[in-house]
Amino acid sequence: MSRFTFYTNPMSRGQIARWALHEVGASYETVLVDWQAKPEGFLAANPMGKVPTIVHHADDGDHVVTECAAICLYLAEVFPESGLGPQDQERAAYLRWTFFAAGPVEQAVTARSLGFEPKDSRQQGMAGFGSYERTVEALAGHLSQNAYVCGDRFTMADVYVGSHVDWGVGFKSLPERPEFTAYLERVRARPAYSEAKAIDMRLIAEMQS
């Protein structure tokens, strides 16, 4: 039996979780979720009906993890031998930038995509991310000074942050800045990135054929 059941749709943030699963070398069973006919077992695990969702079949029972950032960090903890969790001096950056991507980056990109731009300081404060421009500058500034999120070493934070930059630049919701381009060259060189991406691209092609 696989250690994980992985509920996903290849045209979703499930691509992030698959990359994380491959980085740690987890054995998993994929259950594809149709947007119109969601499996009963999936809804039992996650009543929100959102992918990705993983179920960890551990020795002490099943554990459900949802939300991409949580899935990434959970896998790094469950597989300490992967070396993808933070060392003591990396922990602050590891947590800070993972949740910066999950919060301000995703909020800023989504708001702009929906045509909403905070107009003044009051709206910027209520929106939580300030402004799109400030968010992009903060992320680009960090990556201009560091090869990876935590410095010179790839960690699970790069799976999550790297996925946001990858999608953002690819779909033009983030600008093609030199800092992002150089960072993407590094994270896309990961074998696990290529393995996971190939699976999802094949599944997408099958769904569209």
N, C-alpha and C positions, 0 to 999 in steps of 0.2 A: 504493500500500500504506500502511495506517495505521502510524504510528510505534510504536504499542503494541497488544498483545493483552491484553485485560482479562478475566480469568477471575473470575466473580462469581456470586452468587445475590442477588437483590434483598432477600431476608429475611436479611441478614447484615451483617457489618462492611464488606462490599463497598460499602455506601453511603458510607462515609468516603472510600474510594479514588476513587469516581466524582466526589464533590464536589471532591477534589483535582485530578483530571484536568481538570475543567471550569474550575477556578480558573486553571490554567496554560494553558488553551486547547489541550490536546493532542489530536491526532487518534488515535482508538483504535477497535478492533473489539471488541465485547462478545461473549464466549462464556459463555453461561449454563451453570452447573454444577448438574446434578441430583444430589441427595444420594445417590441409590441407583445412579446410572449415570454415574460421573465420566469425562469424555473422556480418551482415552489421552494426548493431547498435554498435557493439564492435569497428569496424574500424572507425566509425564516432566519437566515444568517444576518441579513441586512434589510430591515423593514423600509429603509430609505430607497431601496431599489437602485443604488448607485454602484457603478464599477469604477475602479477595481475593489474587490473584496477578497481577502484571503482567509482561509480557515486552517489554522495550524493544528494538526492532529498530534498533539504532544502526549507524553506518557501520562500526564495527569488530567487528560481530557482535551476537548476541542477549544481553541481560542480563536475568536473572530477579530480581525483587525481591518478597519476601513480607513479611508483617507490616505492619499499617496504618501504624504510626509511621514505619517505614523507607520505605514507599511515599511517604508525604507529604513527608518530608524529601528523598528522592531527586528527586522531581518539582520541588521548589523549586530544587534545584541544577542539574538538567538544563535548566530554563527560567529562567535568571537574569533575563531581561527581564520576567518576571512581577512582579518586585519583592517576592516573597513570602518570600525568604530573609532571614536576619537581617542588620542592619547591625552594625558592630562592638560598639556599646554594648548591642545587644539579644541578642547571642549567648548569654550566660549564662542569661537568662530563657527564651529560645527552646528551648534544650536541656533546661534544668531542668524546665520545666512540661510539655513534651511527654512526657518520660520519667516524670514524676510521674503523668501520666494513664495511661501505658502500664503502669506498675508499681503503686504504691500504690492509685490510684483503682480500676483494674480489679480488683485483688486484693481490695480491701475490699468492693467491690460484689458481686463473685462469691461471696466467702466468706459474706456476709450472706444472699445469695439461696439459698445451699445450706444455710443454718442453722448455719454455723460462726462463732462469736465467740471470739476469743482471751480466755481467762479471767484471765490474770495477766501480769505483766511478762515472764516467761520465754516464754510463748506469743506475746505480742505481738512480742517480738524475733525469734522464729523465723518468724513469719508474714511479716515483712518490711514490713508496712504499719502496724504499731503497733495502731491501733484504727480502726474505721469513723468514729467521731466525730472523732478527731484528724485523719484524712485529709480529711473534709468541711470542717472548720474551716480547715485550711491552704489548701485550694483557694478556699473562699469568701473568706477573708481577703485573698488575693492579688487576686481579681477585684473586691473592694470598693474597692481602691485603684488599679485600672488598668482602662481601658476595654477593653483587649485583653491578651493574654498578655504581650506585650512593651512595653506602655505604651499610647500613643495610636494606634498603627498596627497594622492587621490584617496578620498574617503566616500562613505555613502552619501554625505552631503552633496557630493558632485553628481551623483545619480539624479538627485532631486533638482538641484539648482541647474545642472547641465541640461536636464530635460526641458525646463522652462526656457532656457536660452535657445536650445535647439528648436523647439516649437515656435518660440517668438520670432526668431530670425527667419525660420522657414516660412511662416505664415505672415511675415512682415508686420507683426504686432510689436516687435522690438526692432530698433534700427540696426543696420549692419555696421556696427562700430568695430574698429580694429581690436579692441579688448575682447569683444564677444567672438569675433572670427578666430582669434588665436586660441581662446579657451575651448571653442568647439573643436578645433583641430586636435587638441589634446584628449578631450573626453571621447570623441568619436573613434579614436584609435584603440579604445578598450575592446578586447575580443568579445566580452559579454555584451557590449553595446551592439556589435555587428550580429551576434547570434540572435539576440532578442529581436532586433529590428527585422532580420530576415524572416523570422517566424510571423511577425505581425504583417509584414508586407505581403507574404504569401497568403495569409488568411484574408486580407483585404481584397487581393486579386480574386480569390475564390468566391468571395461574397459578391463581387461585382460582375462576375462572369455569367 
